[in-house]
Amino acid sequence: MSEKVTAKLLKKQKEKVEKLMSVFGTEYNDWLYEQHEKYLKENNDRALEELLKIKEQYS
């Protein structure tokens, strides 16, 4: 990525995404929530494994 991610850049990108989503009838917050849920599901097992390794080190 060539450009540093800033609040201004994120705001600009969010506005573009919201406009595009409005064409398809998608709500930004609904989509964002789904992305968060997907990330949690995909990484939950891996995070649990790492936590268990740490626990074993200190037990």
Secondary structure, DSSP 8 states (H G I E B T S, - for coil): --S---HHHHHHHHHHHHHHHHHHT--HHHHHHHHHHHHHHHHHHHHHHHHHHHHHHT-
